[in-house]
Amino acid sequence: MTDQSHESLTDIEILDILKSMKKDELDVEAKEMIRNGGKAGRQEAHKQALVALNKNFEEKFVEAVTLALGLNPAQAKKIRYKKDRIRILKAHGIDYLAVDGAETAQVLAQVAQAITLEDGVVTKDLHDIFPFWKEGWPMVQFDNAYKILSEDIHLHYQALLDQLIK
């Protein structure tokens, strides 16, 4: 998070920070995990990379929205949840579901949650998200899922920043 509060920054400074955030790489930690995973641990490395990608996206998302909209700490905490995210952004004139890739952010969050809490078993919400995922079965082909989601979440992050900069 930025060292300065929203109140201590001018609109131009906030705009400059948001524009500089467009250069953020959300997948640095994830790529490192994949590189260090080796051939034998390839799927496990991609599995952990998906969780790291989600964590980094959420942190950057909260930082950007909090800064752009001047959210208080309670709102910044709530923005992590889908319904509150939609409601808070709508109150500021942004239709979150219309932002390119909003579904990707939801899928990535569900995948990370399933990996963390469900031990990588495909949940009802993730059934057929990828052709190779079926409800109740273990998630497979994490490398393919990571590739698709990492590209799409980057595009979503850029589109979100564009909306916040408007």
C-alpha positions, -999 to 999 in steps of 0.1 A, spaced: 0 0 0 12 35 -6 28 53 23 6 83 20 -31 86 28 -56 97 2 -62 130 20 -25 140 19 -23 135 -19 -35 159 -46 -57 146 -74 -28 149 -98 -6 128 -75 -33 101 -72 -36 101 -109 1 97 -113 2 68 -89 -27 51 -106 -10 55 -140 23 41 -126 3 11 -113 -4 2 -149 32 -10 -150 26 -34 -120 34 -70 -127 10 -92 -108 27 -125 -116 63 -119 -104 60 -141 -73 40 -167 -93 66 -169 -121 93 -174 -95 73 -203 -79 70 -219 -113 107 -215 -121 116 -230 -88 91 -259 -91 112 -279 -115 99 -305 -139 88 -329 -112 68 -303 -92 54 -285 -123 17 -290 -114 22 -282 -77 42 -251 -86 14 -239 -109 -11 -246 -83 7 -225 -57 13 -198 -85 -25 -195 -89 -29 -188 -52 0 -162 -53 -15 -146 -84 -48 -142 -67 -32 -128 -36 -12 -102 -55 -41 -92 -77 -63 -86 -47 -37 -66 -29 -31 -44 -59 -69 -41 -66 -76 -30 -30 -47 -5 -31 -58 10 -64 -95 13 -55 -88 26 -20 -65 53 -34 -87 63 -63 -120 64 -44 -106 76 -11 -121 46 8 -120 44 46 -104 13 62 -138 -4 67 -147 1 30 -112 -11 19 -117 -43 39 -152 -48 24 -140 -42 -12 -125 -77 -11 -159 -93 -13 -177 -96 -46 -211 -81 -35 -195 -52 -16 -170 -47 -45 -199 -43 -69 -219 -20 -46 -190 3 -36 -178 8 -71 -213 14 -83 -217 41 -57 -187 58 -73 -201 54 -109 -182 23 -120 -201 -8 -132 -177 -34 -120 -193 -63 -138 -190 -43 -171 -152 -40 -166 -135 -64 -190 -124 -95 -171 -146 -91 -140 -156 -128 -143 -119 -138 -145 -113 -121 -111 -142 -141 -96 -129 -174 -112 -94 -167 -100 -107 -161 -65 -128 -193 -65 -98 -213 -79 -75 -200 -51 -101 -207 -25 -107 -242 -38 -69 -249 -38 -66 -235 -3 -98 -248 14 -109 -277 -8 -75 -293 -14 -77 -286 -52 -111 -303 -57 -134 -287 -84 -163 -271 -67 -198 -266 -82 -190 -230 -92 -159 -242 -111 -175 -271 -129 -166 -268 -166 -148 -235 -162 -121 -253 -181 -131 -283 -203 -109 -305 -181 -125 -297 -148 -155 -316 -134 -172 -311 -101 -160 -333 -73 -128 -343 -91 -93 -330 -84 -82 -300 -104 -59 -309 -132 -38 -291 -158 -29 -262 -134 -3 -250 -160 -30 -244 -186 -54 -228 -161 -25 -206 -148 -16 -195 -183 -52 -185 -192 -60 -168 -158 -27 -149 -156 -32 -133 -190 -69 -125 -184 -63 -111 -148 -36 -88 -162 -61 -75 -188 -87 -70 -161 -64 -51 -138 -55 -28 -167 -92 -22 -176 -100 -15 -139 -72 10 -137 -85 27 -168 -119 30 -152 -104 44 -120 -83 69 -140 -113 83 -160 
